[in-house]
Amino acid sequence: MIFKNFRFNLIIRVIILIISIFLFYYSFSTNYIFTPIIVGAFIIFQVTSLVRYIDKTNRELTAFLESIRFSEFTRSFNMEGMGSSFNELNTVFNEVINDFQKVRSEKEEHFYYLQTILQNIDVSLIAYQNDGTIELINKSAKKLFQISGITNIKGLEKMSHELVEVLFQIKPGESKLVKIYEEDDFLQLAIYATTIKVKDKVITLVTIKDIQNVLEEQETEAWQKLIRVLTHEIMNSITPIASLSSTVHNILNGYSYKPDGQTTVDNDSLKEMEKALQTINKRSNGLLHFVDTYRNLTRIPNPNFKMVHVSNIFQNIKHLMDDEIIKHNINLQVKVEPEKVEITADEQLIEQVLINLVRNSIQALNKTKNAEIKLQAFYNKRGRFTMQVADNGPGILPDVLEKIFIPFFTTKTSGSGIGLALSRQIMRLHNGTITAYSQPPETVFTLTF
């Protein structure tokens, strides 16, 4: 018979053990030789069974503690029917296990929640140790650097040596700006670092954001504000001067053709004043034309967006520029991949940008043998649609390359310095960018949408 109540079971076992011991001593007074042996063996069995029975509680407690130690919270404890004290112990065991299960479940949910946020935010995040070993890199960072997997930040060396140096040297709370030039793209990365300690590991967490578009937009807005102020002030000053000088000039013309005796001003003085006023009038009108030209930077019409075939845009450019291309003996190559790709853009404004770039290339190729211009369109490695105008001219000096998009800056004797600035503004209106890359004998202007 199996007794489930611990106390009752224990009392019965003790009574049976006492009776067995009494029988063991009694068997020595009998003539039976094997009786003491059998009773002694039975006593040993009873003692062993009793010890194991009592140790069951210790085993359950050990199993409970091991569950906590190894975070194994799937098992349950069943000691029901062994008495009220064991029922309470059984209840407490299972309640503690349930509490640990809840805490672990909440932590896992919180971990996956944070992981989801980190992986889907548009800010690039990289966490790495002092030796460069990467602990975490999110999707945005992988997309930015065009990598599927990386174990050490040294793996970014191919993209930019300067970037790797900054990541190793940046201090907690410090911000750095890194420029990365690529043939079909240009990145300006703002990097901010903080440090966290996990157990014995010191981990650097950096946030990386491409701020090229933001900087270009702010720069363009600043130039536009400056131009508005300058043109307003210059126009206010020049207009009355031009008007008055013209009026005086007309008056003097009337005096100059009268007989000598009918005027108090001699002819030589009249001629000098007339010449001076002509100069004033000419320069005033020149300044008015100058100001009106630069006003174009603030007068770009709002784009008329519609779906257009890129191949049609390129064919229009080729047709418009054919005479100049043939005249300068230049080989023009046109390539669109895929051929029937369409984009949402203002066709006329984009053509204006491309015409300006092609003309710049024609001028740059003036003294180049086997001159060649490539007009191509494709999706770059970041999945952004890209147009390029490339030539095999002498290239652009690095110090000039940084200034070519600044309004009024030009290296041409007859240039106005607003062509590329206008092009940048047009691309900004298309939520895109225009960048320049020059590595002689090749110069590439890239429009990225």
C-alpha positions in Angstrom: 0.0 0.0 0.0 1.3 3.4 -1.0 0.8 6.2 1.4 0.8 9.7 -0.1 0.7 11.7 3.1 4.3 12.3 4.2 3.7 12.3 7.9 1.5 9.2 8.0 3.9 7.5 5.6 6.9 8.4 7.8 5.2 7.2 11.0 4.3 3.8 9.4 7.9 3.4 8.1 9.3 4.2 11.6 6.9 1.7 13.3 7.8 -1.0 10.8 11.5 -0.3 11.3 11.1 -0.6 15.1 9.2 -3.9 14.8 11.9 -5.1 12.4 14.7 -4.3 14.9 12.8 -6.0 17.7 12.3 -9.1 15.5 16.0 -9.0 14.6 17.1 -9.2 18.3 14.4 -11.8 19.0 15.6 -14.0 16.1 18.9 -14.6 17.9 17.0 -16.5 20.7 15.5 -18.9 18.2 17.1 -21.9 16.5 16.6 -20.4 13.0 19.9 -19.5 11.4 18.7 -17.6 8.4 16.0 -15.6 10.2 18.4 -12.9 11.7 20.0 -12.5 8.2 16.7 -12.0 6.5 15.4 -9.6 9.1 18.7 -7.7 9.1 18.5 -7.3 5.3 14.9 -6.1 5.7 16.0 -3.5 8.3 18.8 -2.2 5.9 16.3 -2.0 3.1 13.8 -0.1 5.4 16.5 2.4 6.5 17.7 3.0 2.9 14.1 3.5 1.7 13.4 5.9 4.6 16.5 8.0 3.8 15.6 8.1 0.1 12.0 9.0 1.0 13.2 11.9 3.2 15.8 13.0 0.6 13.0 13.5 -2.0 12.3 17.0 -0.6 16.0 17.9 -0.9 16.0 16.6 -4.5 12.9 18.7 -5.4 14.6 21.7 -3.8 17.8 21.0 -5.7 15.8 20.7 -9.0 14.1 24.0 -8.2 17.4 25.8 -7.6 18.9 24.3 -10.8 15.9 25.5 -12.8 16.6 29.1 -11.6 20.3 28.7 -12.2 20.0 27.5 -15.8 16.8 29.6 -16.5 14.8 26.4 -17.2 11.3 27.5 -16.3 9.3 25.0 -18.3 9.1 22.3 -15.6 6.6 22.2 -12.7 6.7 20.7 -9.3 4.0 18.2 -8.0 4.2 17.3 -4.3 0.5 17.3 -3.7 -1.0 14.8 -1.2 2.1 14.7 1.0 0.7 16.9 3.7 -0.1 20.5 4.3 3.5 21.7 4.7 4.5 20.1 1.4 1.4 21.5 -0.3 2.5 25.0 0.7 6.1 24.2 -0.5 4.7 22.9 -3.8 2.6 26.0 -4.2 5.5 28.4 -3.5 7.8 26.5 -5.9 5.3 26.8 -8.8 4.5 30.4 -8.0 8.2 31.3 -8.1 8.6 29.4 -11.4 5.6 31.2 -12.9 7.0 34.6 -11.7 10.3 33.9 -13.3 8.6 32.8 -16.5 6.7 36.1 -16.6 9.9 38.1 -16.0 11.7 36.2 -18.6 8.9 36.6 -21.1 8.7 40.4 -20.4 12.5 40.7 -20.9 12.4 38.8 -24.2 9.5 40.9 -25.4 11.3 44.1 -24.4 14.5 42.8 -26.1 12.7 42.0 -29.3 10.9 45.3 -29.2 14.2 47.2 -28.9 15.7 45.1 -31.6 12.8 45.9 -33.9 13.2 49.6 -33.2 17.0 49.5 -33.7 16.7 47.6 -37.0 14.1 49.8 -38.5 15.0 53.3 -37.6 16.5 55.4 -40.4 19.6 56.3 -38.4 22.6 54.0 -38.8 23.8 52.4 -35.6 27.0 50.4 -35.0 28.1 49.1 -31.6 31.7 47.8 -31.4 34.5 46.9 -28.9 37.8 48.7 -28.7 39.4 46.2 -31.1 36.7 46.9 -33.7 34.7 43.7 -33.1 31.1 44.6 -34.0 28.4 43.7 -31.4 25.5 45.2 -33.3 24.8 46.8 -36.7 21.3 47.7 -37.9 19.7 47.5 -41.3 20.1 51.2 -42.0 23.9 51.0 -41.5 24.1 47.9 -43.8 22.2 49.8 -46.4 24.3 52.9 -46.1 27.6 51.0 -46.4 26.2 48.4 -48.9 27.2 45.4 -46.8 25.3 42.2 -45.9 27.4 41.3 -43.0 30.5 42.5 -41.2 32.3 41.4 -38.0 34.8 44.2 -37.6 34.7 47.9 -38.5 38.0 47.4 -40.3 35.9 45.8 -43.0 34.8 49.4 -43.9 38.4 50.2 -45.0 37.6 49.6 -48.6 34.9 52.2 -48.5 36.8 54.9 -46.6 40.0 54.8 -44.7 39.2 58.1 -43.0 35.9 56.6 -41.7 37.6 53.7 -40.0 40.2 56.0 -38.4 37.4 58.2 -37.1 35.5 55.2 -35.6 38.6 54.1 -33.8 39.6 57.5 -32.5 36.2 59.1 -31.7 35.6 59.8 -28.0 32.4 59.6 -26.1 30.2 62.6 -26.6 32.2 63.7 -29.6 30.8 64.5 -33.1 32.7 64.1 -36.3 31.9 64.8 -40.0 33.3 62.4 -42.6 33.1 63.0 -46.4 33.1 59.9 -48.6 33.5 60.4 -52.4 32.3 57.7 -54.7 32.1 57.6 -58.4 28.3 57.6 -58.5 27.6 59.1 -55.0 28.8 61.5 -52.4 28.2 61.1 -48.6 28.6 63.5 -45.8 28.3 61.5 -42.6 27.6 63.0 -39.2 28.9 60.6 -36.5 28.1 60.8 -32.8 29.6 58.4 -30.2 28.8 57.2 -26.8 30.3 54.5 -24.6 28.5 51.8 -22.5 30.0 49.0 -20.4 28.5 45.5 -20.5 30.1 43.3 -17.9 33.9 43.5 -18.7 33.4 44.9 -22.2 33.6 48.5 -23.1 31.4 49.1 -26.1 31.3 52.2 -28.3 27.9 53.0 -29.8 27.9 55.4 -32.8 25.0 56.9 -34.7 25.7 57.8 -38.3 23.5 60.0 -40.5 24.0 61.1 -44.1 23.4 64.9 -43.9 24.4 65.7 -47.5 20.8 66.7 -48.5 20.3 68.7 -45.3 23.5 70.7 -45.8 22.8 71.4 -49.4 19.3 72.6 -48.6 20.5 74.9 -45.9 23.3 76.2 -48.1 20.9 76.9 -50.9 18.5 78.7 -48.6 21.3 80.8 -47.2 22.5 81.8 -50.7 19.0 82.6 -51.8 18.4 84.9 -48.8 21.7 86.6 -49.5 20.9 87.1 -53.2 17.5 88.5 -52.4 19.0 91.1 -50.0 21.8 92.0 -52.4 19.7 92.3 -55.4 17.1 94.4 -53.6 19.7 96.8 -52.3 21.6 97.0 -55.5 18.4 97.5 -57.6 17.2 100.3 -55.2 20.6 102.1 -55.7 21.2 101.5 -59.4 17.8 102.1 -60.8 17.6 105.9 -60.0 21.2 106.4 -61.1 20.5 104.8 -64.4 17.4 106.8 -64.9 18.9 110.2 -63.9 22.0 109.6 -66.0 19.9 108.9 -69.0 17.8 112.0 -68.4 20.9 114.3 -68.0 22.4 112.7 -71.1 19.4 113.6 -73.2 19.5 117.2 -71.8 23.1 117.6 -72.7 22.5 116.2 -76.2 20.1 119.1 -76.6 22.8 121.7 -75.5 25.6 120.2 -77.6 23.9 120.8 -80.9 23.1 124.6 -80.3 25.3 127.4 -81.7 28.2 128.5 -79.5 26.7 131.8 -78.6 23.5 130.4 -77.2 25.0 128.3 -74.4 27.1 129.1 -71.4 28.7 125.6 -71.5 31.6 125.2 -73.9 31.6 122.3 -76.3 34.6 120.5 -74.8 32.9 120.5 -71.3 29.7 119.2 -72.8 31.5 116.4 -74.6 33.3 115.4 -71.4 30.1 115.4 -69.4 28.3 113.5 -72.1 31.1 110.9 -72.2 31.0 110.6 -68.3 27.3 110.2 -68.3 27.4 107.7 -71.0 29.8 105.7 -69.0 27.6 106.0 -65.9 24.6 104.9 -67.8 26.4 102.0 -69.5 27.8 100.7 -66.2 24.4 101.2 -64.4 22.6 99.2 -67.1 25.4 96.6 -66.9 24.8 96.3 -63.1 21.1 96.0 -63.7 21.6 93.2 -66.1 24.1 91.6 -63.7 21.5 91.7 -60.8 18.7 90.5 -63.1 20.8 87.5 -64.1 21.5 86.4 -60.5 17.9 86.9 -59.6 17.3 83.7 -61.6 18.6 81.7 -58.7 15.5 82.7 -56.7 13.1 82.6 -59.6 13.1 78.9 -60.5 9.5 77.9 -61.2 7.9 75.1 -59.2 8.5 71.8 -61.0 5.7 70.4 -63.1 6.1 66.7 -62.0 5.0 64.0 -64.3 6.1 60.5 -65.4 8.7 60.8 -68.2 10.8 58.3 -70.1 14.5 58.9 -69.4 15.4 57.7 -72.9 13.2 60.5 -74.3 15.1 63.1 -72.2 18.4 61.8 -73.4 17.3 61.8 -77.0 16.2 65.4 -76.7 19.6 66.3 -75.3 21.4 64.5 -78.1 19.2 66.2 -80.7 19.8 69.7 -79.2 23.5 69.3 -78.8 24.3 67.4 -82.0 25.6 70.4 -83.9 28.0 71.4 -81.1 29.1 67.8 -80.6 29.9 67.3 -84.3 31.5 70.8 -84.6 34.0 69.9 -81.8 34.5 66.3 -83.1 33.3 64.7 -79.8 32.0 61.1 -79.5 28.8 61.2 -77.5 27.6 57.9 -75.9 24.1 57.5 -74.6 23.1 54.6 -72.4 19.9 54.0 -70.3 19.5 50.9 -68.1 16.8 49.7 -68.1 15.8 51.2 -71.5 12.2 51.9 -70.7 12.7 53.3 -67.2 10.5 56.2 -66.1 10.9 58.8 -63.4 8.7 61.5 -61.9 10.3 64.8 -62.8 9.9 68.1 -64.6 11.3 67.2 -68.0 12.2 70.8 -69.0 14.1 71.5 -65.8 16.0 68.3 -65.9 16.9 68.9 -69.6 18.1 72.4 -68.6 20.5 70.8 -66.1 21.8 68.2 -68.5 22.3 70.7 -71.3 24.3 72.9 -68.9 26.5 69.9 -67.9 27.0 68.7 -71.5 28.0 72.3 -72.6 30.5 72.4 -69.7 32.0 69.1 -70.9 32.2 70.4 -74.4 34.2 73.4 -73.2 36.4 71.2 -71.0 37.2 69.0 -74.0 38.3 71.9 -76.2 42.0 70.7 -76.3 41.4 67.0 -75.7 42.2 64.4 -78.4 39.7 61.6 -78.8 37.2 63.6 -76.8 34.3 61.6 -75.4 31.2 62.4 -73.4 29.1 59.7 -71.7 25.4 60.4 -71.0 24.1 57.5 -68.9 21.3 56.6 -66.5 21.0 53.6 -64.1 20.0 52.6 -60.6 23.0 53.0 -58.3 24.0 50.4 -55.6 21.8 52.1 -53.0 18.8 51.7 -55.3 18.5 55.4 -56.2 18.0 56.4 -59.8 21.0 58.2 -61.2 22.0 60.2 -64.3 25.6 60.9 -65.2 27.4 63.2 -67.5 31.1 62.1 -67.8 33.9 63.4 -70.0 37.6 62.5 -70.5 38.8 66.1 -70.2 41.6 67.4 -68.0 39.6 67.1 -64.8 38.9 69.6 -62.1 41.4 70.5 -59.4 40.4 69.4 -55.8 40.3 73.0 -54.5 38.0 74.1 -57.4 35.8 71.0 -57.1 34.7 72.0 -53.6 33.6 75.5 -54.9 31.9 74.8 -58.3 28.4 74.7 -56.8 28.8 78.1 -55.0 26.8 80.9 -56.7 29.0 83.3 -58.7 32.1 81.1 -58.6 33.5 80.3 -62.0 36.8 79.5 -63.7 35.6 80.7 -67.1 36.4 84.2 -68.3 32.9 84.6 -69.7 31.1 82.5 -67.2 28.3 83.8 -64.9 28.9 81.3 -62.1 25.2 80.4 -61.7 24.9 77.4 -64.0 25.8 74.7 -61.5 24.2 76.6 -58.7 20.9 76.6 -60.7 21.4 72.9 -61.4 21.8 72.2 -57.7 18.6 74.2 -56.9 16.7 72.3 -59.6 17.8 69.0 -58.1 16.8 70.2 -54.6 13.3 70.8 -56.0 13.3 67.2 -57.2 14.4 66.0 -53.7 17.7 64.9 -55.3 21.3 65.9 -55.3 24.0 66.8 -57.9 27.6 65.9 -57.1 30.9 66.1 -59.0 33.8 63.6 -59.0 37.0 64.2 -60.9 39.9 61.8 -61.3 41.8 62.7 -64.5 41.3 61.8 -67.2 37.6 61.6 -66.2 35.2 64.0 -64.7 31.7 62.8 -63.7 28.7 64.9 -62.7 26.0 62.8 -61.0 22.3 63.6 -60.6 20.8 61.3 -57.9 17.0 61.2 -57.4 
